[in-house]
Amino acid sequence: MTESQMSRADHIIWAKQRALRELESGGGGVAAVISSIVQDFASHPDLANHPAQTMMTVLAFSGNLSTRTRVREFVEGIR
């Protein structure tokens, strides 16, 4: 099953898991987590315009997603 064939709910779970793994790897920081969410949501027709994509970017640029804890909390809260 491809990402676009998953249900909306399953796709969100999958995307969040991938983003959190990216966060845990520590390689790319917040930018890598945002990129992961944006790319994964864009690959599903029901999530292409999900508000989390824009909200993450705005919060990151404003400094409100500056710690791993805040990024984790945000990602875990995506519905």
Buried (B, 14 or more C-beta within 10 A) or exposed (E): EEBEEBEEEEBBEBBBEBBBEBBEEEEEBBEBBBBBBBBBBBBBEBBEEBEBBEBBBEBBEEEBBEEBEBBBEBBEEBE
